[in-house]
C-alpha cells in the first residue's frame, strides 16, 4: 500500500534550493568585496592604492549584487511559500543537508577572506584598514550563521522576521549599489574616462612617431599626415569620439605641441579626489600627461643630445 504521508522531493525543489544556495554564495562574496573596496577608498594606503583596480572590483561586485540578491530573495520567497503549504518539508533531511552545505560554503569563503586580510596585514597593510575589513567579514559571518541557525531551529512558521530581514537586506544592498555610482561614476562617466585614456595613448604614439621622424630627417613634420607610412603600416590615430586628427602645432625647429579635448580630469578620483594622492613609480610619467576636463596642449622639446647616436647621416 502506498504511504501518502511520505514527502517526496520534486525537481522544482532541487532547482530552487540549488539556485538559492548559488545566489546566496555569490551575494556574500560580492557584498564582502564591495565593502572591502569602500574601505580601501575611504582609508587609502598610498603604497597600494590603484583606483582603476578598485573601480573594476566595485563595478564587478555591484553587478553581482544587482542580479544575485534579487535571485536569492525570489527563490527564498518561493521556498518559504512552498514550506507554508507543506510544513513537513522543513524536516526533510535533504533540506537540512542543503542548508548546512550553504553554511559550509559560507564558512570556507569567510575563512579564505580572513586569511587574505591577515596575510596583507602581516605584509605591512594599514591597521585601520585591517580592523575594518575584519569587522565587515565577521559581521557578515555572524549574520549568515545567526540567521540560518535560527531558521533551522525555529518553530513559528508565521514569523515576520524573514520578511523584515529581506527588506533590510534589500535596502542595504540598494544603498550600497547607489553609493558605488558616487565612486565609479555613471556608465557615461566611465566611457568618458576610457575615451580620455585612449586619447593619451594616441598622443603618446604620435609623439613617438614625431621623434622617430625627426631622427630620420632632422626636422619636424609640418602636419600629422606626414607621419603616415604605408610600408610600416602606421596610420595616425584619431580622436575616439569625434574621429578627427588631433591638433598638432610646430613651435620651432625642435619644439612642438599636441592638443586634445578631454572630458575628465586626470586627477578625478570621484569622492576621493580631495583626499587621495596615490604614490606610484609611474607618477612622474603620468605628470607628463596631466590634464583637466578641457582642451589641453602638451608642449614637447626634442633634445638633440639625447638622440645624436640614433640620427641617420
ChimeraX attribute file (.defattr): number of C-alpha atoms within 10 A of each C-alpha:
attribute: neighborCount
match mode: 1-to-1
recipient: residues
	/A:1	3
	/A:2	5
	/A:3	6
	/A:4	6
	/A:5	7
	/A:6	8
	/A:7	11
	/A:8	9
	/A:9	12
	/A:10	8
	/A:11	8
	/A:12	10
	/A:13	15
	/A:14	14
	/A:15	12
	/A:16	17
	/A:17	20
	/A:18	15
	/A:19	17
	/A:20	23
	/A:21	22
	/A:22	16
	/A:23	21
	/A:24	23
	/A:25	19
	/A:26	18
	/A:27	24
	/A:28	23
	/A:29	19
	/A:30	23
	/A:31	21
	/A:32	19
	/A:33	22
	/A:34	25
	/A:35	18
	/A:36	23
	/A:37	22
	/A:38	20
	/A:39	17
	/A:40	21
	/A:41	23
	/A:42	14
	/A:43	17
	/A:44	21
	/A:45	17
	/A:46	13
	/A:47	12
	/A:48	13
	/A:49	18
	/A:50	16
	/A:51	21
	/A:52	11
	/A:53	11
	/A:54	20
	/A:55	21
	/A:56	13
	/A:57	17
	/A:58	25
	/A:59	18
	/A:60	15
	/A:61	24
	/A:62	25
	/A:63	13
	/A:64	19
	/A:65	26
	/A:66	16
	/A:67	13
	/A:68	22
	/A:69	25
	/A:70	14
	/A:71	18
	/A:72	24
	/A:73	19
	/A:74	15
	/A:75	20
	/A:76	20
	/A:77	15
	/A:78	16
	/A:79	16
	/A:80	16
	/A:81	12
	/A:82	14
	/A:83	14
	/A:84	14
	/A:85	9
	/A:86	11
	/A:87	13
	/A:88	12
	/A:89	17
	/A:90	18
	/A:91	10
	/A:92	13
	/A:93	10
	/A:94	13
	/A:95	17
	/A:96	14
	/A:97	11
	/A:98	16
	/A:99	18
	/A:100	16
	/A:101	13
	/A:102	22
	/A:103	19
	/A:104	13
	/A:105	16
	/A:106	22
	/A:107	15
	/A:108	12
	/A:109	16
	/A:110	20
	/A:111	15
	/A:112	12
	/A:113	18
	/A:114	17
	/A:115	11
	/A:116	12
	/A:117	20
	/A:118	16
	/A:119	12
	/A:120	13
	/A:121	15
	/A:122	12
	/A:123	9
	/A:124	9
	/A:125	16
	/A:126	18
	/A:127	11
	/A:128	11
	/A:129	20
	/A:130	19
	/A:131	14
	/A:132	16
	/A:133	24
	/A:134	18
	/A:135	12
	/A:136	17
	/A:137	25
	/A:138	15
	/A:139	12
	/A:140	18
	/A:141	19
	/A:142	11
	/A:143	11
	/A:144	17
	/A:145	17
	/A:146	11
	/A:147	14
	/A:148	15
	/A:149	13
	/A:150	10
	/A:151	16
	/A:152	14
	/A:153	8
	/A:154	10
	/A:155	10
	/A:156	8
	/A:157	12
	/A:158	8
	/A:159	10
	/A:160	9
	/A:161	11
	/A:162	15
	/A:163	12
	/A:164	11
	/A:165	12
	/A:166	17
	/A:167	13
	/A:168	12
	/A:169	14
	/A:170	16
	/A:171	12
	/A:172	12
	/A:173	18
	/A:174	16
	/A:175	11
	/A:176	17
	/A:177	19
	/A:178	12
	/A:179	14
	/A:180	20
	/A:181	16
	/A:182	12
	/A:183	19
	/A:184	20
	/A:185	18
	/A:186	12
	/A:187	10
	/A:188	9
	/A:189	14
	/A:190	14
	/A:191	13
	/A:192	16
	/A:193	19
	/A:194	15
	/A:195	18
	/A:196	24
	/A:197	14
	/A:198	16
	/A:199	22
	/A:200	18
	/A:201	14
	/A:202	18
	/A:203	22
	/A:204	14
	/A:205	13
	/A:206	21
	/A:207	16
	/A:208	12
	/A:209	18
	/A:210	21
	/A:211	19
	/A:212	17
	/A:213	16
	/A:214	19
	/A:215	20
	/A:216	14
	/A:217	13
	/A:218	16
	/A:219	14
	/A:220	23
	/A:221	20
	/A:222	12
	/A:223	12
	/A:224	19
	/A:225	11
	/A:226	12
	/A:227	17
	/A:228	13
	/A:229	11
	/A:230	8
	/A:231	6
	/A:232	7
	/A:233	8
	/A:234	12
	/A:235	13
	/A:236	18
	/A:237	18
	/A:238	15
	/A:239	17
	/A:240	14
	/A:241	10
	/A:242	8
	/A:243	9
	/A:244	10
	/A:245	15
	/A:246	20
	/A:247	14
	/A:248	19
	/A:249	17
	/A:250	16
	/A:251	13
	/A:252	10
	/A:253	13
	/A:254	16
	/A:255	14
	/A:256	21
	/A:257	16
	/A:258	18
	/A:259	17
	/A:260	20
	/A:261	17
	/A:262	20
	/A:263	18
	/A:264	19
	/A:265	14
	/A:266	17
	/A:267	14
	/A:268	14
	/A:269	19
	/A:270	14
	/A:271	14
	/A:272	16
	/A:273	10
	/A:274	10
	/A:275	12
	/A:276	18
	/A:277	14
	/A:278	14
	/A:279	13
	/A:280	14
	/A:281	7
	/A:282	8
	/A:283	11
	/A:284	10
	/A:285	10
	/A:286	13
	/A:287	10
	/A:288	11
	/A:289	15
	/A:290	16
	/A:291	22
	/A:292	14
	/A:293	14
	/A:294	12
	/A:295	11
	/A:296	16
	/A:297	18
	/A:298	15
	/A:299	15
	/A:300	15
	/A:301	13
	/A:302	16
	/A:303	10
	/A:304	14
	/A:305	7
	/A:306	8
	/A:307	13
	/A:308	10
	/A:309	9
	/A:310	11
	/A:311	13
	/A:312	9
	/A:313	7
